[in-house]
């Protein structure tokens, strides 16, 4: 898999996870406390680390463009 493909997959995951985090269903689940009370923190952590990984892959994609 090429770095640009990895970047696209990571970006897609980020968008999907962010949509879940903002969805009324997720908010209701958090409000009802039917899951781990730290769930909002966990999903925030996932987005944070995925964003950091995206940044690393972006560097690889940019470096790859320079080598072409």
C-alpha positions as CSV (number, residue, x, y, z in Angstrom):
1,X,0.0,0.0,0.0
2,X,1.4,3.4,-1.0
3,X,1.6,6.2,1.6
4,X,-1.0,8.2,-0.2
5,X,-3.4,5.2,0.0
6,X,-2.7,4.9,3.8
7,X,-3.3,8.6,4.2
8,X,-6.7,8.3,2.4
9,X,-7.7,5.4,4.6
10,X,-6.7,7.2,7.8
11,X,-8.6,10.3,6.7
12,X,-11.6,8.2,6.0
13,X,-11.4,6.6,9.4
14,X,-11.0,10.0,11.0
15,X,-14.1,11.4,9.3
16,X,-16.2,8.4,10.2
17,X,-15.1,8.4,13.9
18,X,-15.7,12.1,14.1
19,X,-19.2,11.6,12.7
20,X,-19.9,9.0,15.4
21,X,-18.6,11.3,18.1
22,X,-21.0,14.1,16.9
23,X,-24.0,11.9,16.3
24,X,-27.1,12.2,18.4
25,X,-27.0,8.4,19.0
26,X,-23.5,8.6,20.5
27,X,-24.5,11.6,22.6
28,X,-27.6,9.8,23.9
29,X,-25.5,6.7,24.7
30,X,-23.1,8.9,26.7
31,X,-26.0,10.6,28.5
32,X,-27.7,7.4,29.4
33,X,-24.3,6.1,30.8
34,X,-25.0,2.6,29.3
35,X,-21.3,2.4,28.4
36,X,-18.0,3.2,30.1
37,X,-18.3,6.8,31.4
38,X,-14.8,7.5,30.0
39,X,-16.1,6.6,26.5
40,X,-16.1,10.3,25.4
41,X,-12.5,10.6,26.5
42,X,-11.5,7.4,24.7
43,X,-13.1,8.5,21.4
44,X,-11.3,11.9,21.8
45,X,-8.1,10.0,22.3
46,X,-8.6,7.9,19.2
47,X,-9.2,11.1,17.1
48,X,-6.1,12.7,18.6
49,X,-3.8,9.8,17.9
50,X,-5.3,9.2,14.5
51,X,-4.7,12.9,13.7
52,X,-1.0,12.5,14.8
53,X,-0.6,9.4,12.6
54,X,-2.1,11.3,9.7
55,X,0.5,14.0,10.2
56,X,3.3,11.5,10.1
57,X,1.9,9.9,6.9
58,X,1.5,13.3,5.3
59,X,5.2,13.9,5.7
60,X,5.9,10.6,4.0
61,X,3.5,11.5,1.2
62,X,5.2,14.9,0.7
63,X,8.7,13.4,0.8
64,X,7.6,10.8,-1.8
65,X,6.3,13.6,-4.1
66,X,9.7,15.3,-3.8
67,X,11.5,12.1,-4.9
68,X,9.4,11.7,-8.1
